[in-house]
Amino acid sequence: MEISHADYTLQVGSSSLQNVMGGLRKVFVSDPGLPLQLFITIPIIAAGIVLQMNAVQWLLIIFVTLLFLVAGICRTAALLQVSNDTSLSSFQASRIKCMGTAIVVITAGLSLFTYLMVFVPKIITLL
């Protein structure tokens, strides 16, 4: 087996942190929707600070937000893999794309539901 083959993404002498950061950089460059997902977290955090959330509410908000962001990153990584892997059939590629999108939609719905459960009672008490 040849270690210097072009398909290998790990380089000899580089650390795993460098490999992870290089992969994340590639994911963020290839998908313009991920920065949008990150920017959505800014008003969520601001609303949590203004509404003075307790620890359990912060834990729920942080958990579902991270779940949503990780789903987006994994979807983009899967799309990059599909575009670079020629051994996949068109059926397999379309299934991977659909599953990635479905996971992002499901986590977005779960996040929205959690945000509504946390923020609406706080907003109602302020009114």
URWO-V788126 format. One line per field, one symbol per residue. phi: phi as a letter, one per 20 degrees, with the letter a starting at -180 (. if undefined). A space follows every 10 residues. Layout:
# URWO-V788126
phi=???
This chain:
# URWO-V788126
phi=.efeffffee dfneefffff fffffffffe cfffffffff ffffffffff elfeffffff ffffffffff ffffffffff fffedeeeff ffffffffff ffffffffff fffffffeef ffffffe
